[in-house]
Amino acid sequence: MKKYIFKSLGFLLAIATLSSCLKDDRLVLDPAKGTNVIEFQNPSDIAVHGSTYALYSIAFPIVATPTELPVTVSYSGPADGAPEDITVNVGLGDAATITQYNTENAKTFTIMDPAVYTINATSVVIPKGKKTATFTVSVKTSLFDLSKSYALPLKIKSVSSGTISANFSNILLNLAAKNKFDGSYTYTSTIFANDRPTILQNTEFLYPVAYDIQLRTSGAASNGLWNGAFGDYLIPILSNTNGVSGFGSTNLQITFDPATNKVVSVVNGIAAPANGRAMAIDPAAPATTNYFDPVTHNVYLQFFMTQPGFAPTKIVAFLKYKGPRP
């Protein structure tokens, strides 16, 4: 008899518990009770994923008048638009964010000189029913120190309602200027190196066009060769099985004479690479190499890479202009 009484009590308890759960709306997803998050929209692609702070690289032509960069803050939440007007207070972020980014990614960004930029608002309003609001940063590219890598920290300081994003309320803008040699290119090359059997040698190759090759401004008339396959400054090569590769510990810096458009030097931008790799113009190169064509925007190079334990490696490269880089 006790067995049936206990079973009945258990059944009634289960019903009571179920009834209690059904009446408890704390576990029910109510769109009206969701979280409204305020954050910066991505102004370009994130340079390095996984860093504590997102950094975005944006480059501008060098012009006499200030260039306006739009920066957008956005609302995301359960409603299709802000449920009310949301005031977002913005401003300059902390220099410590740059220090942390440099430490995490082995970079050397410096905080932007206040003389070359202006943040044109301290607050913006995301209107009710809308998702974004925009302010601008004015940059004076003609005053940039082209030997520096600038980073401008921006911060959402407070909001009138909603929750400030933990991941995208502090961002870094790597703002750079472009000299006339700057741009995106396709890369064709022949590498003469008989003592490097693992690479494709003595054969002209086109580096896969899916990987953008860029000349990034590093000075008034100098540019670094940036390899989109690795997101870094590596000289492009193919393996002897046609695999995409690059010479590590290299940062090819090309300096032009802006009056004649000739290449006057190529060096390794890494001052003391562990493998000792260095670059220099081929002194025997014909006049039809080592120059920038101002009509086509194409670049022709012929130089040597030296490294202890190897014979000098000759590299002949043709950079065909595709257009301005982002």
Secondary structure, 3 states (H helix, E strand, C coil): CHHHHHHHHHHHHHHHHHHHHHHCHHHCCCHHHCCCEEEECCCCCECCCCCCCEEEEEEEECCCCCEEEEEEEEEECCCCCCCCCEEEEEEECCHHHHHHHHHHHCCCCEECCHHHEEECCCEEEECCCCCEEEEEEEECHHHCCCCCCEEEEEEEEEECCCEECCCCCEEEEEEEEECCCCEEEEEEEEEECCCCCCECCCCCEECCCCCCEEEEEEECCEEEEEECCCCECCEEEEECCCCEEEECCCCEEEEECCCCCEEEEEEECCCCCCCCCEEEECCCCCCCCCEECCCCCCEEEEEEEECCCCCCEEEEEEEEEEECCC
